Amino acid sequence: MYAKLTIVGNLGRDPELRYTADGTPVCSFSVATSRRVPDGQNGYKEVPTWWRVTTWRKLAENCQRFLAKGRRVLVEAEVVKAHGYKTRDGEVAASLEITADRVVFLSSREEGSGSPSARPGARDERLGDLEEEIEGIHGVVLGGSGLPGGSGLPDDEEIPF
């Protein structure tokens, strides 16, 4: 059996980078997702779910470098752990922990932080340099078109048929 979890949400805090005793980078951050549930009054309410995400090695370094609180990300993971606990109100809840094998950056640092100068869909002039700089990482920084590396389509000269 094989299970893969994919979530899309916003970072709840800045990533924290640490190193193991042998020097392996480990990055931790939290991601909030939400779902709509009936509120009992003919309407719906948003219910948040918090995920504690851990990344390792090069992906960990890139998450720490390029992510910030409020950024929207897509996280893919194979390892999921749930720990039950009681809230202050006495309700039973779960702490959800995942080890990500892929992180896709869906918004710029400025968009995530709520900067007034950020325009949704605006392409950062430094993105070209950034794409070269992060070549080989597991996650992808998206360009203004919403597809990896700008348009995400090959140049006409590169089409194999």
LOMI-638892 format. One record per residue (C-alpha): residue number from 1; residue in one letter; y, x, z. Coordinates in steps of 0.2 Angstrom, whole numbers, always signed. Example, Ala and Ser with C-alpha at 12.3 -4.5 7.8 and 13.67 -1.06 7.14 Angstrom:
<lummi k="1" r="a" y="-22" x="+62" z="+39"/>
<lummi k="2" r="s" y="-5" x="+68" z="+36"/>
This chain:
<lummi k="1" r="m" y="+0" x="+0" z="+0"/>
<lummi k="2" r="y" y="+18" x="+6" z="-4"/>
<lummi k="3" r="a" y="+34" x="-2" z="+3"/>
<lummi k="4" r="k" y="+51" x="+2" z="-2"/>
<lummi k="5" r="l" y="+67" x="-4" z="+7"/>
<lummi k="6" r="t" y="+84" x="-6" z="-2"/>
<lummi k="7" r="i" y="+99" x="-11" z="+8"/>
<lummi k="8" r="v" y="+118" x="-12" z="+2"/>
<lummi k="9" r="g" y="+131" x="-12" z="+16"/>
<lummi k="10" r="n" y="+146" x="-3" z="+23"/>
<lummi k="11" r="l" y="+146" x="+12" z="+35"/>
<lummi k="12" r="g" y="+150" x="+7" z="+53"/>
<lummi k="13" r="r" y="+155" x="+25" z="+58"/>
<lummi k="14" r="d" y="+157" x="+42" z="+50"/>
<lummi k="15" r="p" y="+141" x="+52" z="+47"/>
<lummi k="16" r="e" y="+136" x="+65" z="+60"/>
<lummi k="17" r="l" y="+128" x="+81" z="+53"/>
<lummi k="18" r="r" y="+116" x="+91" z="+65"/>
<lummi k="19" r="y" y="+104" x="+105" z="+62"/>
<lummi k="20" r="t" y="+86" x="+106" z="+68"/>
<lummi k="21" r="a" y="+80" x="+122" z="+77"/>
<lummi k="22" r="d" y="+75" x="+130" z="+60"/>
<lummi k="23" r="g" y="+91" x="+126" z="+52"/>
<lummi k="24" r="t" y="+87" x="+110" z="+42"/>
<lummi k="25" r="p" y="+102" x="+98" z="+40"/>
<lummi k="26" r="v" y="+100" x="+80" z="+47"/>
<lummi k="27" r="c" y="+113" x="+67" z="+45"/>
<lummi k="28" r="s" y="+114" x="+50" z="+54"/>
<lummi k="29" r="f" y="+125" x="+35" z="+51"/>
<lummi k="30" r="s" y="+125" x="+17" z="+53"/>
<lummi k="31" r="v" y="+126" x="+4" z="+39"/>
<lummi k="32" r="a" y="+130" x="-15" z="+42"/>
<lummi k="33" r="t" y="+123" x="-28" z="+30"/>
<lummi k="34" r="s" y="+125" x="-46" z="+32"/>
<lummi k="35" r="r" y="+117" x="-62" z="+27"/>
<lummi k="36" r="r" y="+123" x="-80" z="+27"/>
<lummi k="37" r="v" y="+114" x="-92" z="+39"/>
<lummi k="38" r="p" y="+118" x="-111" z="+42"/>
<lummi k="39" r="d" y="+130" x="-113" z="+57"/>
<lummi k="40" r="g" y="+124" x="-130" z="+62"/>
<lummi k="41" r="q" y="+140" x="-138" z="+57"/>
<lummi k="42" r="n" y="+137" x="-141" z="+38"/>
<lummi k="43" r="g" y="+143" x="-123" z="+35"/>
<lummi k="44" r="y" y="+137" x="-105" z="+35"/>
<lummi k="45" r="k" y="+141" x="-90" z="+45"/>
<lummi k="46" r="e" y="+139" x="-71" z="+41"/>
<lummi k="47" r="v" y="+126" x="-63" z="+52"/>
<lummi k="48" r="p" y="+127" x="-44" z="+53"/>
<lummi k="49" r="t" y="+112" x="-33" z="+53"/>
<lummi k="50" r="w" y="+114" x="-15" z="+58"/>
<lummi k="51" r="w" y="+103" x="-1" z="+52"/>
<lummi k="52" r="r" y="+103" x="+17" z="+59"/>
<lummi k="53" r="v" y="+100" x="+28" z="+44"/>
<lummi k="54" r="t" y="+94" x="+46" z="+44"/>
<lummi k="55" r="t" y="+95" x="+58" z="+29"/>
<lummi k="56" r="w" y="+88" x="+76" z="+28"/>
<lummi k="57" r="r" y="+92" x="+92" z="+19"/>
<lummi k="58" r="k" y="+104" x="+92" z="+4"/>
<lummi k="59" r="l" y="+105" x="+73" z="+5"/>
<lummi k="60" r="a" y="+111" x="+75" z="+23"/>
<lummi k="61" r="e" y="+124" x="+88" z="+18"/>
<lummi k="62" r="n" y="+131" x="+77" z="+4"/>
<lummi k="63" r="c" y="+131" x="+61" z="+15"/>
<lummi k="64" r="q" y="+141" x="+70" z="+28"/>
<lummi k="65" r="r" y="+153" x="+77" z="+15"/>
<lummi k="66" r="f" y="+156" x="+62" z="+4"/>
<lummi k="67" r="l" y="+154" x="+47" z="+16"/>
<lummi k="68" r="a" y="+165" x="+39" z="+29"/>
<lummi k="69" r="k" y="+167" x="+24" z="+39"/>
<lummi k="70" r="g" y="+169" x="+8" z="+29"/>
<lummi k="71" r="r" y="+161" x="+16" z="+13"/>
<lummi k="72" r="r" y="+149" x="+4" z="+3"/>
<lummi k="73" r="v" y="+132" x="+12" z="+0"/>
<lummi k="74" r="l" y="+115" x="+8" z="-7"/>
<lummi k="75" r="v" y="+101" x="+15" z="+4"/>
<lummi k="76" r="e" y="+83" x="+17" z="-2"/>
<lummi k="77" r="a" y="+70" x="+21" z="+11"/>
<lummi k="78" r="e" y="+51" x="+21" z="+14"/>
<lummi k="79" r="v" y="+51" x="+24" z="+33"/>
<lummi k="80" r="v" y="+57" x="+9" z="+44"/>
<lummi k="81" r="k" y="+55" x="+8" z="+62"/>
<lummi k="82" r="a" y="+60" x="-7" z="+73"/>
<lummi k="83" r="h" y="+63" x="-6" z="+92"/>
<lummi k="84" r="g" y="+65" x="-22" z="+102"/>
<lummi k="85" r="y" y="+78" x="-23" z="+116"/>
<lummi k="86" r="k" y="+88" x="-36" z="+126"/>
<lummi k="87" r="t" y="+106" x="-38" z="+123"/>
<lummi k="88" r="r" y="+119" x="-40" z="+136"/>
<lummi k="89" r="d" y="+118" x="-59" z="+134"/>
<lummi k="90" r="g" y="+99" x="-58" z="+137"/>
<lummi k="91" r="e" y="+94" x="-61" z="+119"/>
<lummi k="92" r="v" y="+80" x="-52" z="+111"/>
<lummi k="93" r="a" y="+86" x="-40" z="+97"/>
<lummi k="94" r="a" y="+79" x="-26" z="+86"/>
<lummi k="95" r="s" y="+86" x="-9" z="+82"/>
<lummi k="96" r="l" y="+81" x="-4" z="+64"/>
<lummi k="97" r="e" y="+80" x="+14" z="+60"/>
<lummi k="98" r="i" y="+77" x="+20" z="+42"/>
<lummi k="99" r="t" y="+74" x="+37" z="+34"/>
<lummi k="100" r="a" y="+83" x="+37" z="+18"/>
<lummi k="101" r="d" y="+76" x="+46" z="+2"/>
<lummi k="102" r="r" y="+91" x="+40" z="-9"/>
<lummi k="103" r="v" y="+109" x="+36" z="-5"/>
<lummi k="104" r="v" y="+120" x="+29" z="-19"/>
<lummi k="105" r="f" y="+139" x="+30" z="-15"/>
<lummi k="106" r="l" y="+146" x="+13" z="-21"/>
<lummi k="107" r="s" y="+165" x="+16" z="-16"/>
<lummi k="108" r="s" y="+177" x="+30" z="-15"/>
<lummi k="109" r="r" y="+182" x="+37" z="+2"/>
<lummi k="110" r="e" y="+199" x="+29" z="+0"/>
<lummi k="111" r="e" y="+192" x="+12" z="-4"/>
<lummi k="112" r="g" y="+180" x="+13" z="+11"/>
<lummi k="113" r="s" y="+194" x="+18" z="+23"/>
<lummi k="114" r="g" y="+205" x="+4" z="+17"/>
<lummi k="115" r="s" y="+218" x="+15" z="+11"/>
<lummi k="116" r="p" y="+232" x="+4" z="+3"/>
<lummi k="117" r="s" y="+233" x="+17" z="-12"/>
<lummi k="118" r="a" y="+215" x="+14" z="-17"/>
<lummi k="119" r="r" y="+213" x="+2" z="-31"/>
<lummi k="120" r="p" y="+196" x="-6" z="-34"/>
<lummi k="121" r="g" y="+188" x="+1" z="-50"/>
<lummi k="122" r="a" y="+201" x="+15" z="-51"/>
<lummi k="123" r="r" y="+193" x="+32" z="-56"/>
<lummi k="124" r="d" y="+198" x="+47" z="-45"/>
<lummi k="125" r="e" y="+205" x="+61" z="-56"/>
<lummi k="126" r="r" y="+194" x="+73" z="-47"/>
<lummi k="127" r="l" y="+178" x="+64" z="-51"/>
<lummi k="128" r="g" y="+173" x="+75" z="-65"/>
<lummi k="129" r="d" y="+174" x="+90" z="-54"/>
<lummi k="130" r="l" y="+165" x="+81" z="-41"/>
<lummi k="131" r="e" y="+150" x="+76" z="-52"/>
<lummi k="132" r="e" y="+148" x="+94" z="-57"/>
<lummi k="133" r="e" y="+149" x="+99" z="-39"/>
<lummi k="134" r="i" y="+135" x="+87" z="-33"/>
<lummi k="135" r="e" y="+123" x="+89" z="-47"/>
<lummi k="136" r="g" y="+106" x="+89" z="-40"/>
<lummi k="137" r="i" y="+109" x="+78" z="-25"/>
<lummi k="138" r="h" y="+98" x="+63" z="-22"/>
<lummi k="139" r="g" y="+113" x="+51" z="-21"/>
<lummi k="140" r="v" y="+125" x="+47" z="-35"/>
<lummi k="141" r="v" y="+144" x="+45" z="-34"/>
<lummi k="142" r="l" y="+149" x="+31" z="-46"/>
<lummi k="143" r="g" y="+163" x="+32" z="-58"/>
<lummi k="144" r="g" y="+176" x="+18" z="-61"/>
<lummi k="145" r="s" y="+164" x="+9" z="-72"/>
<lummi k="146" r="g" y="+152" x="+6" z="-58"/>
<lummi k="147" r="l" y="+139" x="+16" z="-67"/>
<lummi k="148" r="p" y="+133" x="+33" z="-62"/>
<lummi k="149" r="g" y="+144" x="+47" z="-71"/>
<lummi k="150" r="g" y="+156" x="+35" z="-78"/>
<lummi k="151" r="s" y="+149" x="+24" z="-92"/>
<lummi k="152" r="g" y="+131" x="+30" z="-88"/>
<lummi k="153" r="l" y="+127" x="+30" z="-107"/>
<lummi k="154" r="p" y="+124" x="+45" z="-117"/>
<lummi k="155" r="d" y="+136" x="+51" z="-130"/>
<lummi k="156" r="d" y="+131" x="+46" z="-148"/>
<lummi k="157" r="e" y="+126" x="+64" z="-152"/>
<lummi k="158" r="e" y="+113" x="+63" z="-138"/>
<lummi k="159" r="i" y="+104" x="+48" z="-142"/>
<lummi k="160" r="p" y="+86" x="+53" z="-146"/>
<lummi k="161" r="f" y="+82" x="+41" z="-160"/>
